[in-house]
Amino acid sequence: EGVRIGGELALSDAFAGEKRNKLALVQRVPLGVIVAIPPYNYPLNLAVSKVGPALMAGNSMVMKPPSAGAVTGLVGIAAVFHAAGCPPGLLNVVTGKGSEIGDYLTQHKYAQGVTFTGGNTGLRVARGAAMIPLQMELGGKDPALVLPDADIPAAASAIVKGAFSFSGQRCTAVKVVYVIEDDDEVSRQLVPLILDKVKKLKIGQPWDEDVEITAVIDGKSAAWIKSLVEDAVALGAKMELPESGEWKQDGNLIHPVVLTGVKEGMRLVHEEQFGPVLPIVSVKSVEAAIELANASPYGLQASVFTKGLDNAMSISDALQAGTVQINGAPARGPDHFPFQGTKDSGIGSQGVRYSIMAMSKIKSTVINLASESYTQG
């Protein structure tokens, strides 16, 4: 992608009424020093997705890895680039708590761009960074809309994978399901399939073989997730899983939760849980599902499950999301696809080409001719 982004030549008479006496050489040039702050859930992949485009665009970089992924930043990034012959000062890795050094880095006078992936902290980063380009991905409340004409077994499989892979600690995890139905017929098919698949997920420690649900990142995160579930249950939601109907937690390991009877007014409808919890909401119409989905402050991705292409396209147009997946779970990538959010989910697009564009700027050199120039022939 880096070698496919070139400059262009603009001629003045391409604009109506102008003479052909100016030539503009338009090129993309580096921003300068890019500050990169990747998240803990993909500390290597999402770091490299920032480093690569920044260097391809000709920038240098200061990267602050997440506190919970500092070793990956030092060993997986800094040491590898050093061993590969990266010139001193081109890629710099600084460790520390974001609360202590984050503002210093993002507001430094030499910072010419910021690329950040994380949570609501990014809102403060964006406000403080002022007049420099920003590339921000700040999480999501990715809804899955299941229409009556959907392939229900396929939808159930995609939803479970989307909701519970990496224990739900993904910005692109399915965070809420909207089942569109008049008489609960779709739920009667969909919910048992989801419950059956979730029950089969293997729970354990990260070093266990083939494990699918492990502990969330820390106690603070676990407490947040629990508070959202308790709020929903207190307001009338039914905990279908765990089968005991009660919250189950071992340390920071949360056993998968599936909730039905979730309604507007419960925090789980709009607040991001970032853990192995799946709320299911029954609505009477597509319009109601779209209204609820768009009421979220987030707008990263959404999924629509339907066999009707016309329905899929009209719903996609109505949803306030950076990407809408048709008959598939939310996902980042492949890495040459654009990845972006709306509202509080972010600013700008990621993906190799789009990141290079975000980490460079246009510069023009205009050649003024003494007289008009026209093609001879």
C-alpha positions as CSV (number, residue, x, y, z in Angstrom):
1,E,0.0,0.0,0.0
2,G,2.8,2.4,0.8
3,V,4.2,2.4,-2.7
4,R,0.8,2.8,-4.3
5,I,0.2,6.2,-2.7
6,G,1.7,8.8,-5.0
7,G,1.3,12.4,-5.9
8,E,-0.5,14.2,-8.7
9,L,-0.3,17.0,-11.1
10,A,-3.1,19.6,-11.2
11,L,-3.6,22.0,-14.0
12,S,-5.2,25.4,-13.4
13,D,-7.5,25.3,-16.4
14,A,-9.2,22.2,-15.0
15,F,-11.3,24.8,-13.1
16,A,-13.8,26.7,-15.3
17,G,-12.7,30.1,-16.3
18,E,-9.0,29.7,-15.3
19,K,-6.1,29.9,-17.7
20,R,-3.6,27.2,-18.3
21,N,-0.7,29.0,-16.6
22,K,-0.2,27.2,-13.3
23,L,0.9,23.7,-12.5
24,A,0.5,22.3,-9.0
25,L,2.7,19.4,-7.9
26,V,0.7,17.7,-5.2
27,Q,2.5,15.3,-2.8
28,R,1.9,13.6,0.5
29,V,4.5,14.4,3.2
30,P,5.0,13.0,6.7
31,L,3.4,14.7,9.7
32,G,6.5,14.4,11.8
33,V,6.4,12.7,15.2
34,I,3.4,10.4,15.7
35,V,2.3,9.5,19.3
36,A,0.8,6.0,19.3
37,I,-1.2,4.5,22.2
38,P,-2.4,0.9,21.5
39,P,-4.8,-1.1,23.8
40,Y,-4.2,-4.0,26.0
41,N,-6.5,-6.5,24.3
42,Y,-4.4,-6.7,21.1
43,P,-1.1,-5.3,22.3
44,L,1.0,-6.5,19.3
45,N,-1.4,-6.5,16.4
46,L,-2.9,-3.1,17.0
47,A,0.5,-1.7,17.8
48,V,2.0,-2.9,14.6
49,S,-1.0,-1.6,12.7
50,K,0.1,1.9,13.9
51,V,3.9,1.5,13.6
52,G,3.9,0.2,10.0
53,P,1.8,2.9,8.3
54,A,3.6,5.7,10.3
55,L,7.0,4.6,9.2
56,M,5.8,4.0,5.6
57,A,4.6,7.5,5.5
58,G,8.0,8.8,6.6
59,N,7.3,9.7,10.2
60,S,9.1,8.8,13.4
61,M,7.0,7.5,16.3
62,V,6.8,7.5,20.1
63,M,4.7,4.6,21.3
64,K,3.3,4.1,24.8
65,P,2.2,0.5,25.1
66,P,-0.7,-0.2,27.5
67,S,0.3,-0.7,31.1
68,A,-1.1,-4.2,31.0
69,G,0.9,-4.9,27.8
70,A,4.2,-3.1,28.4
71,V,6.3,-6.2,27.9
72,T,4.8,-6.7,24.4
73,G,5.7,-3.1,23.5
74,L,9.3,-3.5,24.7
75,V,10.1,-7.0,23.5
76,G,7.6,-7.6,20.7
77,I,8.0,-4.1,19.1
78,A,11.1,-2.2,20.3
79,A,13.5,-5.1,20.5
80,V,12.4,-6.6,17.2
81,F,12.7,-3.3,15.3
82,H,16.1,-2.7,17.0
83,A,17.3,-6.1,15.9
84,A,16.1,-5.4,12.4
85,G,18.3,-2.3,12.1
86,C,15.8,0.4,12.8
87,P,17.8,3.7,13.1
88,P,18.0,5.1,16.6
89,G,15.3,7.6,17.4
90,L,12.9,6.5,14.6
91,L,10.8,4.2,16.8
92,N,10.7,5.0,20.5
93,V,8.8,3.0,23.1
94,V,8.0,4.6,26.4
95,T,6.3,2.7,29.3
96,G,4.3,4.1,32.1
97,K,0.7,4.8,33.3
98,G,-1.4,6.7,30.9
99,S,-2.7,8.8,33.8
100,E,0.8,9.9,34.5
101,I,2.5,10.3,31.0
102,G,-0.4,10.2,28.5
103,D,-1.2,13.9,28.4
104,Y,2.5,14.8,28.4
105,L,3.0,12.7,25.2
106,T,-0.2,13.6,23.4
107,Q,0.1,17.3,24.2
108,H,3.9,17.6,23.6
109,K,5.0,20.4,21.4
110,Y,6.7,18.0,19.1
111,A,3.8,15.7,18.7
112,Q,2.4,16.1,15.2
113,G,-0.2,13.4,15.2
114,V,-1.9,11.0,17.6
115,T,-3.2,7.5,16.9
116,F,-5.0,6.0,19.9
117,T,-7.1,2.8,20.5
118,G,-8.8,2.4,23.8
119,G,-11.8,3.5,25.8
120,N,-13.4,6.7,26.9
121,T,-9.9,8.1,27.9
122,G,-9.6,8.9,24.2
123,L,-12.3,11.6,24.5
124,R,-10.0,13.5,26.9
125,V,-7.0,12.8,24.6
126,A,-8.9,14.2,21.6
127,R,-9.9,17.4,23.5
128,G,-6.4,18.0,24.8
129,A,-4.5,17.3,21.6
130,A,-5.8,20.5,19.9
131,M,-4.6,21.3,16.4
132,I,-3.0,18.1,15.3
133,P,-4.4,15.2,13.3
134,L,-6.1,12.5,15.3
135,Q,-6.8,8.8,14.5
136,M,-9.0,7.5,17.3
137,E,-10.8,4.2,18.0
138,L,-12.7,4.4,21.3
139,G,-14.8,1.3,21.6
140,G,-18.4,0.4,20.6
141,K,-21.7,-1.0,21.6
142,D,-22.0,-3.1,18.4
143,P,-25.6,-4.3,17.9
144,A,-26.7,-7.4,16.0
145,L,-30.1,-7.1,14.4
146,V,-31.8,-10.4,13.6
147,L,-34.7,-10.2,11.2
148,P,-37.5,-12.7,10.9
149,D,-36.2,-13.9,7.5
150,A,-32.6,-14.6,8.8
151,D,-30.8,-17.9,8.7
152,I,-31.3,-18.4,12.4
153,P,-28.7,-21.2,13.0
154,A,-26.1,-19.2,11.1
155,A,-27.0,-16.0,13.0
156,A,-26.7,-17.8,16.3
157,S,-23.2,-19.1,15.5
158,A,-22.0,-15.7,14.4
159,I,-23.5,-14.0,17.4
160,V,-21.9,-16.4,19.9
161,K,-18.5,-16.1,18.2
162,G,-18.8,-12.4,18.0
163,A,-19.9,-11.9,21.6
164,F,-17.6,-14.3,23.4
165,S,-14.3,-14.6,21.6
166,F,-11.5,-13.1,23.6
167,S,-14.0,-13.3,26.5
168,G,-15.9,-10.4,24.9
169,Q,-12.9,-8.0,25.4
170,R,-13.0,-6.6,21.9
171,C,-14.2,-3.3,20.6
172,T,-15.9,-5.3,17.8
173,A,-17.6,-7.8,20.0
174,V,-21.4,-8.2,19.6
175,K,-22.5,-6.2,22.6
176,V,-26.3,-6.4,22.3
177,V,-28.8,-8.4,20.1
178,Y,-32.0,-6.9,18.8
179,V,-34.5,-9.6,17.8
180,I,-37.2,-8.3,15.5
181,E,-40.5,-10.1,16.0
182,D,-44.2,-9.8,16.6
183,D,-44.9,-13.0,18.5
184,D,-41.6,-14.2,20.0
185,E,-41.2,-16.8,17.2
186,V,-37.7,-15.7,16.3
187,S,-36.6,-15.7,19.9
188,R,-38.0,-19.2,20.4
189,Q,-35.7,-20.4,17.7
190,L,-32.6,-18.1,18.3
191,V,-32.2,-18.1,22.1
192,P,-32.0,-21.9,22.6
193,L,-29.4,-22.1,19.8
194,I,-27.3,-19.3,21.4
195,L,-27.6,-20.9,24.9
196,D,-26.6,-24.3,23.6
197,K,-23.5,-22.9,21.9
198,V,-22.5,-20.8,24.9
199,K,-22.8,-23.8,27.3
200,K,-20.2,-25.6,25.1
201,L,-17.6,-22.8,25.5
202,K,-14.5,-24.0,27.4
203,I,-13.8,-22.0,30.5
204,G,-10.3,-21.8,32.0
205,Q,-7.0,-20.1,32.2
206,P,-5.1,-18.6,29.3
207,W,-2.5,-21.4,29.4
208,D,-5.2,-24.2,29.3
209,E,-5.5,-25.9,25.9
210,D,-8.3,-24.8,23.6
211,V,-9.8,-22.6,26.3
212,E,-12.3,-20.0,25.0
213,I,-13.3,-18.0,28.1
214,T,-10.6,-16.7,30.4
215,A,-10.3,-14.0,33.0
216,V,-11.0,-10.3,32.1
217,I,-8.0,-8.0,32.4
218,D,-8.4,-6.9,36.0
219,G,-10.7,-6.6,39.0
220,K,-11.9,-3.1,38.1
221,S,-13.1,-4.4,34.7
222,A,-14.8,-7.4,36.3
223,A,-16.6,-5.1,38.8
224,W,-17.8,-2.9,36.0
225,I,-19.2,-5.8,34.0
226,K,-21.0,-7.2,37.1
227,S,-22.6,-3.8,37.9
228,L,-24.2,-3.7,34.4
229,V,-25.6,-7.2,34.8
230,E,-26.9,-6.5,38.3
231,D,-28.6,-3.4,37.0
232,A,-30.4,-5.3,34.3
233,V,-31.5,-8.1,36.6
234,A,-32.8,-5.6,39.1
235,L,-34.9,-4.0,36.4
236,G,-36.4,-7.3,35.3
237,A,-34.0,-9.0,32.9
238,K,-33.7,-12.8,33.2
239,M,-30.3,-14.4,33.5
240,E,-30.5,-17.5,31.2
241,L,-26.8,-18.3,31.8
242,P,-25.2,-19.3,34.1
243,E,-27.8,-22.0,34.4
244,S,-28.1,-21.3,38.2
245,G,-29.5,-17.9,37.3
246,E,-26.9,-16.3,39.4
247,W,-23.6,-14.4,38.7
248,K,-20.6,-16.7,38.7
249,Q,-17.1,-15.4,39.1
250,D,-13.7,-16.9,40.1
251,G,-11.2,-14.2,40.7
252,N,-11.4,-12.1,37.5
253,L,-12.8,-15.1,35.5
254,I,-16.5,-14.3,34.7
255,H,-18.6,-17.2,33.5
256,P,-20.5,-16.4,30.4
257,V,-23.8,-14.5,30.9
258,V,-26.8,-14.5,28.5
259,L,-29.7,-12.2,29.5
260,T,-33.2,-12.1,28.0
261,G,-35.9,-9.6,28.7
262,V,-33.5,-6.7,28.4
263,K,-35.2,-3.4,27.8
264,E,-34.6,0.3,27.2
265,G,-33.6,1.9,30.5
266,M,-31.2,-0.8,31.5
267,R,-27.6,0.2,31.3
268,L,-26.6,-2.8,29.3
269,V,-28.6,-1.5,26.3
270,H,-26.2,1.4,25.7
271,E,-23.1,1.0,27.9
272,E,-20.2,-1.1,26.8
273,Q,-19.6,-4.2,29.0
274,F,-16.3,-5.3,27.4
275,G,-16.7,-8.8,28.8
276,P,-18.5,-12.2,28.3
277,V,-22.1,-10.9,28.6
278,L,-24.7,-11.0,25.9
279,P,-28.0,-9.0,26.4
280,I,-30.9,-9.9,24.1
281,V,-33.6,-7.4,23.4
282,S,-36.9,-8.2,21.7
283,V,-38.4,-5.4,19.6
284,K,-41.5,-5.2,17.4
285,S,-40.0,-3.6,14.3
286,V,-36.8,-2.8,12.4
287,E,-37.4,0.8,13.0
288,A,-37.5,0.3,16.7
289,A,-34.2,-1.7,16.6
290,I,-32.6,1.0,14.5
291,E,-33.8,3.7,17.0
292,L,-32.3,1.8,19.9
293,A,-29.1,1.1,18.2
294,N,-28.6,4.7,17.1
295,A,-29.4,6.0,20.6
296,S,-26.1,4.6,21.8
297,P,-23.3,7.2,22.1
298,Y,-21.1,4.7,20.2
299,G,-21.1,3.9,16.5
300,L,-18.3,1.4,15.7
301,Q,-19.9,-1.6,13.9
302,A,-23.2,-3.3,13.6
303,S,-24.5,-6.6,12.2
304,V,-27.6,-7.3,10.2
305,F,-28.9,-10.9,9.8
306,T,-31.4,-11.2,6.9
307,K,-31.7,-13.0,3.6
308,G,-33.1,-9.9,1.9
309,L,-30.5,-7.7,0.2
310,D,-32.9,-4.7,0.0
311,N,-33.5,-4.9,3.7
312,A,-29.8,-5.2,4.5
313,M,-28.9,-2.2,2.5
314,S,-31.7,0.1,3.8
315,I,-30.9,-0.9,7.4
316,S,-27.2,-0.4,6.8
317,D,-27.9,3.1,5.5
318,A,-30.0,3.9,8.6
319,L,-27.5,2.6,11.2
320,Q,-25.0,5.1,12.6
321,A,-22.0,2.8,12.5
322,G,-18.6,3.0,10.8
323,T,-19.1,-0.5,9.4
324,V,-22.2,-2.6,9.0
325,Q,-21.6,-6.4,8.6
326,I,-24.3,-8.2,6.6
327,N,-24.8,-11.8,7.9
328,G,-21.6,-11.7,9.9
329,A,-20.3,-10.7,13.3
330,P,-18.4,-7.4,13.7
331,A,-14.7,-7.7,12.8
332,R,-11.7,-5.6,12.2
333,G,-10.0,-6.4,8.9
334,P,-8.6,-7.8,6.8
335,D,-6.1,-5.0,7.4
336,H,-6.5,-3.4,4.0
337,F,-10.2,-2.8,4.8
338,P,-11.1,0.6,6.3
339,F,-12.0,0.5,10.0
340,Q,-13.6,3.4,11.6
341,G,-16.3,4.6,14.0
342,T,-18.8,7.4,14.3
343,K,-19.9,9.5,17.3
344,D,-17.9,8.5,20.5
345,S,-16.4,5.5,18.7
346,G,-13.7,7.5,17.0
347,I,-12.2,9.9,14.5
348,G,-10.8,8.9,11.1
349,S,-10.2,5.5,9.5
350,Q,-7.7,2.7,10.1
351,G,-6.4,0.1,7.7
352,V,-3.0,0.2,6.0
353,R,-3.9,2.7,3.2
354,Y,-6.2,4.8,5.4
355,S,-3.7,5.0,8.2
356,I,-0.9,6.1,5.8
357,M,-3.3,8.9,4.6
358,A,-4.1,9.8,8.2
359,M,-0.4,10.0,9.1
360,S,0.6,12.2,6.2
361,K,-0.5,15.5,4.8
362,I,-0.8,17.2,1.4
363,K,1.8,19.7,0.3
364,S,1.6,21.6,-3.0
365,T,4.3,23.3,-5.1
366,V,2.8,25.6,-7.7
367,I,4.8,26.4,-10.8
368,N,3.7,29.8,-12.3
369,L,4.3,29.9,-16.0
370,A,5.1,33.1,-17.8
371,S,2.5,32.5,-20.4
372,E,-0.4,30.1,-21.0
373,S,0.7,26.6,-22.0
374,Y,-1.4,24.3,-24.3
375,T,-0.8,20.9,-25.8
376,Q,0.7,21.2,-29.3
377,G,-0.8,19.0,-32.0
